[in-house]
Amino acid sequence: MFTILIIVGIFLNLRGFDLLEWGDEIIDYSKYGKFVGTNTRNYRYVITDRKGLAKAAGEGIFPNNSVLSDPEYLQMKRSGELDGSHWKFVNDRNYKRAFFKWATAPEPIGVRLFYIGDILQRAATSDRKINYRLLLQAIKAYYAIVIHFPKTVAFTYWHTPWYPGVVAIDRIYYLTMKYPELGVRLKDAYIRIENCFNDTTRDDVYIVNPGKLVKEERSERMNKRNLESIGVLRRIGGDITQLIQYESGDWQLIFHDQPILIKAVAYSPAPVGKSPDTGTWNTYHDWFFLDTDRNGKLDVYEVWVDRNKNNRRDKDEKITSDFELMKEMGVNAIRLYHHGYSKELLRDLYENYGIGVLMGDFLGMYAIGSGAGWYEGTDYTNEIHKKNMLESVREMVEKYKDEPYVIMWILGNENNYGVVGDETTPGLGCRAKEQPEAYYKFVNEVAKFIKSIDPHKRPVAICNGDLLYLDYIAKYCKDIDVIGVNAYRGPYGFGYSFWKNIKRLTDKPVLITEYGCPAYGRGFSDEEAEEKQAEYLREAWLDIYYNSAGYGVGNAIGGVQFEWVDEWWKGGPPPRFDPAKHDTIPNFSGPFPDGWFYEEWLGVTSQGDGSHSPFMRQLRRSFFMYKELWRD
């Protein structure tokens, strides 16, 4: 009876997106072919009944090509609606048009299927009333990649490998967990790719088990494991911060004897018009001392909320502080990228607002701390540079080691992306990407050094750019306690494979050291863009939560929302970008609302039109979303 009700509900909820052929709800691939080499590097699926499989698949799903005879497709093609590059249709909100374009796109079939699935998924969830039938079709598109084309490779904007088959499994897990009404579950599927954490595909080795998509009655999103009944495997840390791993593999962070999940924001507020590119602003230092109106009170304690967003202070808009607003939102930590510069301020932050500190050192990124010139770049084989960086870390730890608000030490900031530039390409003042072995060995050396001088034995984290060189971390960073990752993976969280790969290679806890989404997108109103940002961040946080102790993979210990307030200098250096202007020039393409990243729009609060910077705050929808999720 339950299954019948689900099917009836699906058929009643079509909302105008029809297909010429729908096929079966779930394809029984054993009827139409045979699986060879499952769980090995020789996996393949051999079709024995192509006609039957095409009928079961439905329009747009391999090997069905009925789209070519779809009258609606033919009409759009004749009218010119489908003219142009298929890549321009990826984020088209006319989902049927985007579907037709990608169903006939000149791309490898695995890539084509991924974007078909993505378009169907967005179409199915674009309204408050979910189109479950269409969502099942999206799952079929994703699963077709796993069955037929698990070794498909594509490349990102940054020319790094991207594996649609792995992400397809992540999407299926995400959708079936988020929408239990679908009544389906993917069992035992995985695509494990050896040597996939570098920037080449030449040495990739695929081991594939396509698993099986099965019908399953509706269940809750996820049940929590009872950690109190599970023994402790090991403890790391000291009297201020501890990491506990249970025999189940779950990791729990303890701070001052209390279990916490880090709910942090990156904090480096910058006044409109100032920029490190013009030498008028030091992002990690100057805000500690800024007193714009010279009244003897720091600016961070004199902000006010423009609640009606009219860009002026009304009588009922009282003076508050960023820290009070953070407390209201549920923040329990801030991330400082390169040291702290006022013990008094940070003590107040902790004692009066309950907010701790993730204390970092850039470790040579942006040539900071190494003594290298920008175009020389930090060299991790240069003994002078290494000595300078160790001294920088020593200064940080010696100064703050006895402060009760320091939760952990964080080394670097996605240094593995670091390259040197020239007069035409600025680069990042760092050579870590071309020196991965030297860099990660040095990180481990620094971690051991910190533990030798911190009497409280706080955990030491690395901050890596996504999972590039994760295998190097596993091999060379044995003394790193926490895998910190800056990850901007899209509106559906980070993916099951993300958490699983870190566990498989390192078995260490994971802190998302940055995640975020711009509150701007071309073609979106301000309200729509804010809503898209809030949706993106909500799913990111829920993925962290549902992989923390007791859930999922169980290795997440929290995340850092990037960032607290928009910084108008971050788009890039003048003359193309202007720190006195809230630029809307896209920085690079990626999985964001309109397909582009806007570095100056990442705050959960904004500075409005900039006329009352650095005091005015306008609270975005994401602020209130976090307030709902983060306040226990």
Secondary structure, DSSP 8 states (H G I E B T S, - for coil): -HHHHHHHHHHH--TT---S----SS--GGGTEEEESTTBTT-EEEES-HHHHHHHH-TTSTT--GGGG-HHHHHHHHHTTT-S-GGGGTT-S-HHHHHHHHHT-SS-HHHHHHHHHHHHHHHHTSSSS--HHHHHHHHHHHHHHHHH-TT--EE-TTS-EE-HHHHHHHHHHHHHHH-GGG-EEEES-EEEEETTTSS-STT-EEEEE--EEEE-----S-----GGGS-EEEEEE-SSEEEEEETTS-EEEEETTEEE-EEEEE-----TT--GGGTS--TTTGGGT--TT-SSS-GGGSEEE-TT-SSS--TT--EE-HHHHHHHHT--EEEESS--S-HHHHHHHHHHH--EEEEEE-TTGGGTTT---TTT-B-TT-HHHHHHHHHHHHHHHHHHTT-TTEEEEEE-SSGGG--B--SSS-B-SB-GGG-HHHHHHHHHHHHHHHHHH-TT---EEEEEETTTTHHHHHHH-TT--EEEEE----TT-S-HHHHHHHHHHT---EEEEEE---S--TT--HHHHHHHHHHHHHHHHHHHHTTBTTSTT--EEEEEES-SB--TTTT-STTTS-TTS------EE-SSTTSEE-GGG--SEE-TTSTTTTTEEEE-HHHHHHHHHH--
